[in-house]
Amino acid sequence: FQFMLSCNCLPEYVATRDIAVRVNEINSVTYADPDAFPGLPANVPQQIVDQTPTIPAIFDRIQNGIDRNAHEVRVEYDRQFGYPTSVYIDYDEFIADEEYIANIPILRIIAFDDTGVRDIIAFSAWSSQYFTQRVRSLLRRRSVIRGAPLVSLF
């Protein structure tokens, strides 16, 4: 999936990242457009990779904002599949730059079988557990229908 963080941060943090996840573990993080910012390093620095969230971690962040009674929690969801495409959490209205602003513009799910890539499901643009349940259900049906065991989520 693609992840964009908005903050008053260095370009390495705000540059759009392509994140590959396999079984809820980050497999790789690369910059979607390495030429987006002058001087952007060729590889994503390890400290940024370590801070890059998985989709379940983004769900947890949304829930954390709700649980902590953040001043404002706004989440836009994909109309068809229910995943968050945009997250804005302002924990305290009187503190500047503590907001969490993230966008997940693209999600791709790739199912593999023993012969290679079997199918790609791509969603443009990103709820909570509803999304996870919906995607798991969809993938189970697709792999059963096509006879290919699901091995990977990307």
N, C-alpha and C positions, 0 to 999 in steps of 0.2 A: 504494500500500500504506500501511498505518498503521504508525507506528514510535513506540515508547515507550522512553525511556531512563530507567533508575533510577540516581540518584546523589544525593549531598548537594549539589544544585545549585539555582540559581534556578528558579522555576516555568517560565520561558521554555524551559528545557532539558528539563524532565521532562514537560511537557504533551504529550499524544498529538498527533502530527503526521500529517496526510494528505500523502503524497508522490506526486506524479505524475512518472513517468519515461517518457521517450520515447527509444527507441534508446539505452539505458544512460546517458542524460543527464537530470539532474533538471530537470523542466519547471516545477514549482511546489511550494511547501511552504506549507501552511496549518495552523492549529490545528484539530483535529477538533472540539473543544468550547471555543470561545473564553471561555466562562463558567466553565470548570473551576477556575480560580484567580482570586481578586480581583486586579485590576490587571494582568492579562495583556494585553500589547499586542495591538492589532487585527491587526497583521501580524507574521509571524515575523521577528525581526531578522536582518539579512544575515549576521552572524557565525555564527548558528545554522544558517541555510540552507547556508552554506559548509561546516559541519561535519556536515551531514546525510548519512548514507551511502546509497548505492544498494544493491541486493541483492548484486551482486557484491562490493562493498566489505565487506558483512557477512560474506560467505563468506571473504574475505581475512582479516578480523579473527579468525574462527574458526581458520583455518589458521595465522595468526601465533601464536595462543595455543598451538597444538600444537607448532609449530616452536620456540618459545621455552621449551618444557617448563614451561608455566605450572603453578602448584601445583594448580589445578583448572580443568578445562574441562568444562562441562555444556551440552549442546545438546538441546533437545527438537525433534522433527521432526513434520511433518504426516504422518500414517500413510499417506495415499493418494498424496500427491505428493512427499514427501520433503524439503520445504523447512523451514528452521528456524523454529519458532514462538517459541522462547525461547532466549536465549544468556546464559550466565554464565561469565565468565573471571576467575579470581583469579590474577594473575601471581605474587604473592608473599604467602605466608600471614602474614608478619610486618609487612606494610605495610597500613595502613587506607586505605580509600577509593580504592584504585587498581584496583578491580574494574571490569569492563565487564559491565553487565547491560542487556540489551535484549530487547524483545518486539516481534514483528511479528504482531499479531492478525488482520489482514485483508490479503489480496492479491487484487487484481482485475486481470484481463487483458482489455483491450478491443482488439478487432480492428476496423479501419476499412476500408471500401471507398470508392469514389468517390462514393457516395450518402450517406455518413454512417456512423454506428455500425452495424456489422454484427452483432456478437455480444459478449456479456460473459461471461467465465468468472470466477466469484468463488470464492475459497477462504477459508474462515474459519480464523482462527488463523495458522507458518513453519518444508539439508544442505550440501551443498557442490555440486560440479559436477553431481552426479546430478540435483538439482532443475533446474538450467539446461538440461541435456540433455533431461530429461523434458518440461519446458514447451515447449521449442523443437520437440520431436518432436510434441507434442500440437497446437501451433499450426500446424505445417506440415500435419498431417493435416486439421485443421478447415478451414484456408483452401483446401486442395485439394478437400476434399469439398464445401464450399460455393461454391467458385469465386471466393472473395474474396482478393485478395492481402493479406498481413499488412503493415501499415504502421506500427503502433504498439504498444508495450507500455506499460501503465499500472500 
